[in-house]
Amino acid sequence: MEAVLEAILYTAGESGVTLGELAGILEISESAMRQQLEVYQEKLASDEQRGLQIQQFADRYYLLTKPAFAAAIKKYFAGPPAAGLSQAALEVLAIIAYQQPITRIEIDEIRGVQSSGALTTLASRQLIKEAGRKEAPGRPILYATTQFFLDYFGLNQLADLPPLADAPKDTGEVDLFTAFRDDGQSQQAEDDKKMEQNQTDDN
């Protein structure tokens, strides 16, 4: 049962899966499914050799990496896909991060220029995703950041983004978000240096 449950949660990815969906797939009652989830959740949480955990947000369950391994994951993603993004792409990513869900037209209005190319680049690098459509004429696509975005920038949730304070909407997101990225890279470099020093001292 645990192997099947893990496979389903892994396949569901950032979409997650509801208790009812899991119970239906495994053909058991929701109460039995909830009990299985709790047992497996506790098993993963207590096993220090496992890097995964089950988390519930609203009515959906997700298979996520444990916060303890955030530094290693961030280091893994230290190069592509976010490295080398153009200024335009960083601007669009910052706007989406703070204003999501948001349409392309709304992004264009904030930036004052067209953003289709940057959106395509960000989507291809799995940093943003389509998040439904806005109930407006033409029903334009809404964009939001992905779980991959959170993992790359070492965030557990969007609430961990640095505050915008009183920065102007059309420039504050860009400057602060870029600074946040640079601060994170600097912190990682400092951590790596300390680790190397500790290893030298041990030897």
HUSUL-V87107 format. One record per residue. D_CENTER is the distance of its C-alpha to the mean C-alpha in Angstrom with 2 decimals. Layout:
D_CENTER  D_CENTER
//
This chain:
27.96  25.14  24.70  24.55  22.12  19.72  20.19  19.49  16.27  15.09  16.27  14.70  11.18  8.50  11.76  13.13  16.90  19.49  22.31  24.80  23.22  23.19  26.74  27.91  26.71  28.24  31.22  31.43  31.56  28.57  30.12  30.43  26.86  25.64  27.85  26.54  22.92  24.03  26.01  23.34  20.75  23.36  24.23  20.79  20.46  23.95  23.81  22.96  23.15  20.13  16.59  15.11  15.22  15.45  13.98  15.28  13.84  16.70  18.52  15.96  15.31  12.40  12.79  10.29  11.06  13.17  12.49  15.70  14.33  11.55  14.18  15.12  11.76  11.43  15.01  14.53  12.30  14.74  16.47  15.39  13.39  12.87  16.26  19.05  17.44  20.26  20.74  20.53  17.13  15.87  17.66  16.15  12.52  13.54  15.34  12.66  10.25  13.28  15.17  13.01  14.17  16.66  19.12  20.25  23.53  22.09  20.15  23.47  25.36  23.33  23.65  27.12  26.57  25.32  21.65  21.73  21.67  18.61  16.72  17.97  16.89  13.27  13.21  15.05  12.56  9.75  7.94  9.15  10.79  13.89  13.69  17.39  20.37  21.89  25.23  27.23  29.82  28.55  25.40  23.06  19.57  16.74  13.56  10.07  6.70  4.58  2.41  4.21  4.01  2.79  5.01  7.24  8.03  8.51  7.09  7.47  7.16  7.99  11.48  11.12  11.35  14.99  17.52  19.15  22.56  25.22  24.01  25.13  22.66  23.52  22.99  21.37  17.75  18.43  20.40  18.32  14.98  16.89  18.53  15.40  14.32  17.94  18.19  15.38  17.19  20.45  19.44  18.41  21.78  23.57  22.17  23.23  26.61  27.16  26.41  28.89  31.42  31.21  31.79  34.76  36.21  36.00  37.91
//
